[in-house]
Amino acid sequence: MRTKVTFVLLFLNLLLFLFIFRFERAWRTERSEQEVRHRVLGAEAADPTEISVTAPGESYQLQRRPAGWRLTQPFDWPANPAAVDRIRTDLQLLDDETSFSVRDMQASGQTLADYGLDHPAMTVTVAGTAGTTILRIGNVTKIGQRLYLLSSDGARIHVVGRGIVDSLSLPLDRLRSDAVLTIPVYEARSLNLLVPGQPRVRIQRDGNHWSFETPVPARADTSAVEIAINALDRLRVRSFELSEAGAPAANREERISLEGNNRAETLYVGDRVAGASDAEGEVRSAQRADPTSPSGRSARFTAAFPPGLWGTLGRAAVELRDRHILDLDTSAVSSIELSAPPASDVVLRRLEPGEGPPGWQLVLPPEGGRGPRTIAADAAAVRRLLDFLERLSATRFASDAPTDAEREKWGLAQPERRIALGLGRVTATLEVGRPAPDSTEVYVQAANGLSVFAVPPEILRETPVSEGDWRDRQLIALPASARLEAVSLFDLATGKAIWAWGTPIPAGAAPVPASRDSDIAALADGWRSLKALRFGPSSFSAADGPGGPWKYRLDGTFLLPAGGKGDARTTHSLLLTSRLGGTEQWAGAAEFDCAFQIEQPLIDALWTLTYGDRDPGAPNGRP
């Protein structure tokens, strides 16, 4: 039973296949033949190379070139690809709704004039690889708003829709491309500018950056260059000037050239057009270079140049130049050396991997028969300096070829500061000169360069040559679990303890009462994480400090939990001056070989513990 069903289904499928093969194929062939019979144009419209339209209002000619379609009449200019595609498509798909022969028309007593085909309203010439066809379009039909069209051989009249006329009657401003330059910024490889009375400017792409080749080798501002190229790409044609009357002289033109991938575009910009105004900027006359034109140039046109763009192009050697003094990768800086004669140099060195945690060292000069020493540098201060140098920008370009007299005038003959940055095997050195002590500008010059830049005077404040400005301000950093075991304050003049807390209590010292435990806690916090507010100008001296003679000695012992191995003790001793003001008191320590100003919380805790019992309180009970 199943076998019979299978054979029946196979037989029915075979019949269906034969039906489709025989009849469906014939229907499709017949339909295609009908479509072809109704096509007005044949193979000549499949691959056109030239389309010409002649009409009383406006005539034009389109030609296909290797670079694309161009509008060659009434002026030579790249065509709008979308408009050309619309015209080509409408010509290829042009169908007639009906047609009749000219012989039948004449037999009925009519002439071409009855259909407006003796003097057609529009004549279309389509030339292609398969030949040339001329179509003549006449009157509108009395019913249905169709058009009469005379075939190229003049033997047949077609009735077609109005859509073809709408496509062929596009105004010139829609047939032409309105772009002035077409090389996008991502393709651009160089920008060339020639402004009358100024040296030629050539800016070349170098990887992801731009640099000047002329008038002086220098870095270009990549962002500014790409903004300018984008602005050039946004220029649009306003109108064409078919008359050459009033064309600018060549010596008054500005020439702008863009080079891309195997192509280049040049724009000649002339005078401002008198009486023309545009919200987008000033309207100028311009031409494009066109090797196919006998004159080497395209038709003249007008375009609106934004004021910002025009000013930038006119002063490109300055406006497009990178104002950063250094092209600096701060992560590659391995050393910094600051000098300001006659002061000694400050040398900072980045710790190499394996030398300890990442950071910087301050290299101290030999002293007392000892060789160079290193101490931890203030990483935050070094980072601020590197960030400042990375951002350092010229307020103006002073000179690219300074004379000796100019260097002397700008203070560069005897620099006030010299900054040397180690970059692997290369050293970048800047010399900083100041014309006068009160000058609002200072001048910098690279040691191996010619250009001199004016920069803000902050560079001198950001590059001090005192070691105290660069050493690490964190002197003690005990863990939070470290506990203050004992602390005593001694009067250096008498050698006696003034007060003490914890155990043991030195003989003759006044124990700190329990009411002052909060002050002891504040003292412990400040000492556990002892940080210098600023350092003194010299090394530690047991005789006196920066603010006067030492008056007190503060001794303290901290317990450091060591797990199951018992507690470890660490003892520190500080020499202190008297409190010199509300916010100033100095300390010194032989273990750190420095004198430094202590921070406010520690000042307040010491004052309360030493003089708290003598405080009379606020007058009249006021808080």
N, C-alpha and C positions, 0 to 999 in steps of 0.2 A: 504493500500500500504506500509506504513512504517513498519507494523508488519511483512509482508513477507520479506522485506529487512533485518530486524533484525534477523529473523530465518535463512535466508540464510547465513548471516555473522557468526552466532553462529555455524552453521553446518560446514562451511569452517574452522573455528578455531579449532573445534573438530577434523576434519581430519588432520590438521597440527600438533596438539598435538599428535595424534596417530602415525603419521609418525615419528616425532622426537623421541618419546618414543621407538618405535620399531626398526627403522633403525639406527638412530644416535647413540643410545646406543650400538647397535651391532657393528657399525663401531669403536666406541671408545674402546670397549672391544677387538676387533680384533687388533687395532693398539697397545694397551697395551701389548697384547699377543706377537705381533711381536717384540716389543721392549724388552720384557723379554727374548724371544727366542734368541735375539742377544746379551744380556748381558752375559759377560764371567763369572763374579762373581755373586753369589747369596746373601743370607741373611748374609753370613759371612763377607761381605764387608760393611754391613750397620752399624755395631757397632764394629769396630776392636779394639782390646786391645794391639796388637803387630804387627809390620811390620818389617820384616827382608829382607835385600837385600844383595845378595852375587854376586859379580862381580870381574873379574880379577883386575880391577883398584882399586876399593875402595868398601869395604863392611861396612855395618852399621846395627844397630838395633834400632828401636824406640819402646818405651813402654809407655802405658798410666798409669799414676799414679794419686792419688787423687788430687795432686796439678797441674796436667797437664801432657803433653807429655814430655818425656825425651829421649835424645839420650844416649843409654846405651853401645853401642859399636861403635867405638873403645875406647871411653872414656865416662864417665858418666857426663852428663851436660844437663841443660834444653834445649829443642828443640825450634826451631823457629816456633811459632804457624802458621804463614802464609805458611811456607814450608810444614808443616804437613797437613794443610787443603788442600793444592793443591794436595798432594799425595793421600789423602783419597778420594777427589772428583774424581780424575782421575781413581782410582780403582773402585769406585762405578759406574761410568758412562762408564767403559771400554766396548766397543761394538766390535763385529767382523764384518767384511765386508762379510766374507764367512767362511765356516768351512767344514771340512771333517773328516771322522773317520779314525783312525789309521788302522783299519782292511781293509778298502778300499784301503788305501795307500799301505799296504803290498801286497794286491791282485794284484796291478799294478806293483809289482816288486820293489818298493821303500822302503827305510829304514828311520829311524829317522835321521841318519847322513846326508841324502840328504837335510834336512831342518835345520841342525845345532842344533838338539834337543837331540843328544846323549851326547854331552858335551855342555850344553847351555851357552850362553854368560852371561846370568843373571838369577838368581833364586830368586823369590819373595815368601816369606812366609807371609800369612795374617792369624792371629789368632784372633778370636772373640768369642763372647758368643754363636754363632751358629756353631762353629767348626773351623777347620784349613784348609786352602787351600794353595797349593804350585803351583806356576806358573813357567814354564820354558820358557824363551824367546830365540829363535834361530836366524837363518839368516834373512837377509833382502831379500824381494822378488825381482825377477829380473825386474819386472815392477811395477811402482807405489810407490816404496820405502815404502812398508809395512813390517811387521814383522810376523814371524811364532811364535805361542805361543801354548805350550802343556798344556792341561787342567790338573787339579790336579789328576784326576783318570787315566791319561795317555791314555784315550780312544779317544780323539778328538784333532785335530789341528785347531786352529783359526788363521785367518789372521786379524791383528789389525793394527791401525795406530801407527806412531812413537812417538806420544805425550806422551804415558805412559812411554817410556824409558827416554824421556827428563825430566819428573818429578822425576823418580826414580834415575836418574844419577846426581842429584844436588850435588855439592861439599860439603864437611863437613862444610866449613865456612858459607854456606848458610843454611844448615840444623840445625845448632846450633844457639842458641840465643847468641848474642854478649854482652849482658848486664852483668856486674859483680855483681851489687847490684840492687834490683828491688823495694825497699821500697821508695816511693816518699816522699818529704819533708812534704807534708800535712798529711801524714799518720804516719810519724816518731814520736815516743814518747820518745826515749832516744838515746843518742850517747855515746858509751863506747870506750875508747882508752887505750891500754896498750902498752907503748913504753919501750923497754929494758932500765933499769937503771933509770927509772922515775916512780913516783907514778902513780897509776891508775887514770884515769880521767873518771868521769861519769857526763854527762850533761842531765838533765831531763826537758821535756816540762812542763810548768806550765801555763795552759791556752794559752794565746797568747805570752808568754815569755818563755825563757829558763833560767835555773839556774844550777850552779854546786852543786853536792852532794859531790864529792870528787875531788881533794885532800883537798879542803876547801869549806865550804858553802859560795857561793857568786853568784852574778848575772852574767849571761852570756850575751854576745853581741848577741842578737837575730838575727840580720842581718848577722853577721859573721858565726854563727852556721848554719843558713839556706843556706848560700852561700856554706859552706863546704859540707853539705849534698847534695845539688844540684850537686856539682862537683863530689862527689862519685857516684851519680846516672848516671853521664855522662861517667864514666869509661867504656872502651870497651876492650874485649879480643882481643889481637893481634894474638897470636898463642898458641897452646898447647904443653906442654913438656911431652911426653909420657914416657920418661925415668926419673927415680928418681935420677939419678946421679947428684951430685952437689946440692942437695936440701939443703936449709939453715937450720942450727940448730935451734931448738925451741927457744933457748935463744937469737937468733938474729932476731926474727920475731917481727913485729909490728902487733897487733891484733886490728881490727876495727869492732865494732858490732853496728848494727842498730836494734832497736826494734820498731815494728809497731803494727797494730791491730791484736793481736793473732798470730803473727809470728815474727821471728827474723832471721837476717842474719849476719854471721860473716865472715870476710875476714882476712886471714893471709898473710901478705906482707913480703917477704924476701929480699934478697940482690939485688943490682942492677945487671942487666944482662950485663956481660962484652961484649963489642963489639957491643951492640945493641944501636941504636940511633933512636930518634923519634922527629919530630918537635914539638909534643905536650908535651914533657917532658921526664923525665928519665924512662927507661923501667926496671920494677922490676918483679921478679918471685912472684907468689901469688897462693893461694888456697882458696876455699870457704869451710866452714863447711858443711858437708853433712851427716846427721844421717843415711841415708840409705846405705852409703858406709861402708865396713868393717873397713876401717881406720878412719872413721869419717870425711873424707875430700874428696873434689872433686879432679879431675885430676889437676895437676899443669899447670898453664898458665902464660903468660906474659901480662902486661898491662902498658900503659904509664901514669905516674902520673905527672900532671903539677907541675912545681917547686913551685908555690904558694901554691898549695894544700898540697904537701908533707911537706913544711916548716911549714904550719899552723898546720898540724896534729902532727908534731914532737914537737911543742911547744904549744900544745893546751891549757895548763893551763894558759898561758899568752895571746896567740893570740886570743882565743875565749872568753876571760873574758871581761865583760863590764867595760870600763875605766871610765864611769861616776861615780863621787863620790857619788852623791845623786840620788835616784830614785824619782824625785820630780815632783809633780803636783802643779805648781805654783798657780793655782786657789784655792787650798786647804790651802795655807799658810795664817794663821790669824794673826800672829805676828812675828816680827823679833827683836832680841836683839843682839847688837854688843858690845863687851867689849874688852878693851885693857888696862890692869892695867899699871899705876895707874889712867888712865883717867876714867871719869865717863861713865856709860853705855849709849848707844843710844837705845831707845826703840821705835819701830814703831808698830802701831796697825792698822789693817784693820777695816774700819767702817762697822758695821753690818747693815743689812737692817733695816730701820726705824730710823737710826741715822743721816741720811742725804744722799746726793748724794754719789755714790760709790767713794771710795778714801782711803787715808791713813792719820793717825794722828801721829804726833811726840809727845811723852809723855815726858814733861820736869820734872826734879826732883824738889822737894820742895825747896822753896827759900823765905827768909825773913818772915818766919812764915806762908807762904802759902803752901797749899798742892800741890800735883802734878797738873800740868796744861797740856793742850793739845793745840797744834796748828796744822794747816794744814801741811802735809808733801808733799814733791815733788814727785808726783806720777810717773813722768818719771824716776827719780833717783831710786825709789823703783823697778820699772819695770826692769830697767837695771840690778840692783843687782840680782833680781830673775832670769832673763834670764841668767846672768853670772853663777849663782849657778847651774841652770839647765844644762848648757853646760859644767860645770867644769869637766875636765877629767884628769886622771892620766897620767903623762909622763912615769911613770914606777911604778911597784908595789914594794915598798921598803921591806915590810915584812908582813907576816900574823901571826907572833907570835913574836913581838918585845920584847926584853929584856929591863930592866930598863936602862941599859947603852946605848942602842940604842935610847931610848926615850930621854935621856939626851943629847946625841950627836945631835939629830935632833931638839932640842929646844922644845920638847913636854912636858918636865917636868914642865916648866914654859911657857905656850903658849903665843905667841905674840898677838894672836887674838882668841876670842871665838865667834862663831856664833850659835845662838839658833833660830830655826824656829819652831813656834807653828803650829802644824797640828792637829787641833781638840783637843783631849785629849792626844795626843802624842807630844813630843818635840824632834826634831832631832837636835843634837848638834855636831858641828865640832870644833875641836881644831887645831889651826894653829901654827906651830913652824918654826923658822928660825935658821939654824945652825950658821950663821954669817951674819953681816949687808950687806955684798956684795954678799951673796949667790944667785946663779941663780936658785936655787930650794928651795922651802919650802915644808914642810911636813904637811899633815893633817891626822887626826884620828877621827873617830866617838867616841863620849863619851862612848857609850855602845858597841863598837866593838873592834876588835883586829887589823885589818889590818891597815897598814900605807901606804899612797900613796904620791909619790912625785908629786907636781903640780907646775905650773908656779908661779912666785912671784906676778903676777898681782892680786892675790886674796887679798893681803894686800892693794893694791891701790884701789880696788873696795869696800873695807869695812872700810872706814874712821869712826872714832869715834867722830868726831866733829858734834855738832848739826846743825851747819850752812850748812853742806854738805847734810842735809836731809830735812830741812824745805822748805816749798813751796816758790819759788822765786817770785811768783806773789803776790805783796803786795797790789796794788790797781788795780781794774778791773771795771772801770766805763763804762757805755754803750757808744756807739759811739755818741749818741744824747746828751751826757753831754757836756755843753759848758763852757769854761773857762770865768768867769766873771771878775776876778781881780787877779793880781799877783804882788808881791813886793819882792825885795831882800834887806835885811838889813845887815849892817856891825855890827857884834857882839861886836867889840871893842868899837865903838862909839854909837851903838844903833840907828844910823840914816839909813834911807832908801837910797839905792844907786840909784835904778831905780824902776819904777812902771808902770803898764799898767792896763787899765780898770778903773773902778770907785768903791770906791773913791780912789784918789791919796793921799798917806800919805804926810804930810808936809815935805818939803825939798827934796822930791824925784824928780829925773829927769824923766819926762814922756818919755816912749819909742816912738820914732818917727814912723810914719806910714810906713816908709821904712823898718822897722824891723818886720812887721806883719808876714812874713813867718817864722821868728825865733820864734815869739810868738806861731804860729801854731805848730811848731816842739816841743816847750816846752810843749804845751798843750797835744800833742799826747803822748809824753814820760811820762808825769805825769798821764794822764788819764789811762794809762796801765803801771803803775810803776812796774818794775821787777828788782830784784837784780841780778847783774852779779855774785856776790858771797857775802857771809856773813862774817863778822868779827868773830874773835875767841871768843868774849865775848858779853854779853848783852849790851844794850844801856847805855851810860853814857853821862850826859850833859856836862861833863868837856872837854872831847876830844874824837876824833875818832881813828880808827886803824892807819890812816896815819898822825896823828898829831892833834893839837887843832882845834876845830870848828871855822870857820872864818865867815860864813854867815848863815843867816836864810832865807829860802824861804817860803813865805806864799802865799796860793792860795785858791780861792773860785770857785767852779763849780756849775752851775745851772743844775738841773736834771729835765727835763720835767715830770710833774705828771698828764698829761691829763687835764681834766676840773677842777681839784682841785688846780691849780696854780703850780708854780715851787718850787722845794725843793732845798735847798742849802747845800753843804757839803764843809767843810774847812779842809785843810791839811797843815801841817807845817813840813819842813825838815831842819835839820842842815847840813851844808856842810863844808868840808875842802877846802883848796886851791886845785887847779888843780895840781896834783903831777907828771904829765907827759902827754904825748900825749893821753894816753888811761886810765888814772887812776884818779879818784876823788871819795871820799867817802861821804856818807850821813848817817844820823841817824834820827830816829823818835821814840819819846816816845810811840806813839800809837801802834807801831809794836814791841817795846822793842828790837830793833836790830840796828846794824850799818852794812852798806852794800855798796858795790861798784856799782855805777850807770853805766848804759849802755852808749855806745858811742854817740848815737844821742842826748841824754839829756845833756851830757858833752859839745858837740859842741854848742847846742842852748844856754846854760848858758854862755859859753865863749863869743860868739858873742854878746849877749845882754849886757854883763858886760864890755867887752874890745873892742867891734867892732869899736867904734869911735876912738880908739887909734891905730888901725892897720895901719901901714905905707904902706901896700901893698907889692907886690913882687918887689925885687930890679931890677933896670934898665928896669922897665916896662914889665919884663917877666911874663908870666902867672904862 
